[in-house]
Amino acid sequence: MNKRKLLGYAVWLVAFLIPLQPSILDTEGISNTVGVISFVALVVLVFLGYWLVDGAEAPKAEHGH
């Protein structure tokens, strides 16, 4: 397995380990900043993981004429 693909899976694991309860379920007693930061971190890490996993198997471009 490609190292880039493994790194992408690790990023996805970290993304889904971020506690989303402050941003989605429990808004009482928690500042909005914590919820926004955790949600933005989740979105960024999910797309970063997708970019790493999807790009791991990218075919090499041939420069033939």
N, C-alpha and C positions, 0 to 999 in steps of 0.2 A: 504494500500500500504506500502511496505517495506521502511524503512528509507534510506537504501542503494540505492534503486532504485530512490527515490526522489532526493538524493544527486547527482546521476548520471545525471538525467535530468537537475538539476541546473548547473552542470559542462558543459553540452552541451549548455545550454543557454549562459553561460559566453563565451564559445568557439566561438559561432557564433556572439557574440556582439563585438568581437575584430575587429577593422577596418582592412579589408584586402586590402583596396585601395592602401596603400603604397607598399604592396608586389606584387600586381597583376596588377593593372590598371595604376597607376600614379607613374612612376619611376623618373620623372624629378623634381629636387629640393628636393628630399628626399634621405637620405643616405641609402645605401644598408643594413646597420646594422638594421635599424628600420624594414625594410621589412622582413629580415631573422628572427628577433626576433618574429614578429607577426605571421609569417608562422609557425615557430617551436612551438610557444605557442598554435596555433590552432590545430596542429597535436597531440601534447601531450594531450591537454584537450579532444579532440575527443576520443582518445584511452582510456584515463582515465575514461571518461563517459561510454564508452562501457564496460569496465571492471567492473565498478560499477553496471551498469544495468544488464549485463549478469550474474554476480555473485550473484545477489540478490535472484535469484530463484534456486540456485544450490541445487540439492538434497543431503541430508545427507548420507554419506557413512555408510553402515551397516557392522559391523565387525563379521558376522556370519561365522561359519565353517561348 
